Amino acid sequence: MHIQCVVITGMGAISPLGSGVEELWNGLVAGRSGVSRMEELDAVKGLRPRIAGRVPEVKAKAIPRKARRTMSNLSIFAALAALEAIEQSGLDADTLTGGRTGLSVGSTTGSSQALEQFFKLYLPENSLEAIRGTEFFKIMNHSAAANLAQFLDISGRVIAASAACSTGCQNIGLAAEAIACGKQDVMLCGGTDELHPLTVGTFDIIEAASISGENNPTTASRPFDAKRDGIVCSEGAGILLLESYEHAKARGAEILAEITGFSSLCDSSNMASPSTEAIGRCMAEALNDAGISDSEIDYVNAHATGTLQGDASEAQAVANLLGNTPPVSSLKGHLGHTMAASGAIETIATVRMMQESTIIPTANLTTPAAECSAINNVLHLQERPITYALKNNFALGGINTSLVLRRHK
């Protein structure tokens, strides 16, 4: 097994701030929020939250109808983000389809919207007669990866890791490992999810959803803040194009950043609440994989979803490992929690921060909670160079992930 340097040469995003990486970045810099009132939540009995982060209307017809027939929103988001990443990278069609390009893309589940439609047709008369043959391709758990592979004519390896909120970050790490080990030259990777009342309801049932902000939705997601009260669910997709340094150099591609470290570990102590110790171990292993010391991290892009326990555990773990020197911020105040897409969308934003020497603050963080105050919380836009950044994502089921990114020299 041989190890190769892995670089990022393309990025694409669909988020509650709009279509494309520029819309994402401009919205973050301007301090805009993608969270709004979601009227369809009013019809769900027993559901308390009324807000979410919706993706504005996308240009779905950029995808041919033949490919779109088996796609739900989550696959459409991923396909549009992938097209943007491929265009930025300048990768030619022969390389894309030649067998040395693969993909690693996942979602939390298959399409909840398609699943709801399936049972609406099936349950009233216990009949399959009205169900279209294309519906299963939207429901299956690897729907995004399969649809993307078919649409782009990918013939290399296809991975569809699904680990809830760690999905995007984990797929990036697995893709990087495939390239580092020489199994593929190029990998498209990331995560995608679509919003559904059941997603919001899941977090409400376990009392992890924000129930504030109905009158002012943009203020509801408050990572690390003393008044935080839970997750604001949202949707989107983030896709990155990775390749080996030698492959990128040979074709003259612009290198946006490098992936130098990755860790994915299980916290078996609790199904729902990440522990400080497990988070710290995951971050430390990512630094070890990158071959750097804790003092070399210039910025931490936190998972921080706005939950009481999760934010406190992550803040303490960061403080224990890195002290209070590196700036720390979460983007979920701007975006809400894009679920399986969060790791990828936030990695893309982190790369832009590295390129622009600009750190995006945590939106709605006005008074850091005492249990989150041991870290260097970013309260305002900062101009600051970043050589190494640490990206965290932690998921239900104890699946923890961390990436180390380096600005390309």
Secondary structure, 3 states (H helix, E strand, C coil): CCCCCEEEEEEEEEECCEECHHHHHHHHHHCCCCEEECHHHHHCCCCCCCEEECCCCCCHHHCCHHHHCCCCHHHHHHHHHHHHHHHHHCCCHHHHHCCCEEEEEECCCCCHHHHHHHHHHHCCCCCCCCCCCCCHHHHCCCHHHHHHHHHHCCCCCEECCCCHHHHHHHHHHHHHHHHHCCCCCEEEEEEEECCCHHHHHHHHHCCCECCCCCCCHHHCCCCCECCCCCECEECEEEEEEEEEHHHHHHCCCCCCEEEEEEEEEECCCCCCCCCHHHHHHHHHHHHHHHCCCHHHCCEEECCCCCCHHHHHHHHHHHHHHHCCCCEEECCHHHHCECHHHHHHHHHHHHHHHHHHCEECCCCCCCCECHHHCCCEECCCCEECCCCEEEEEEEECCCEEEEEEEECCC
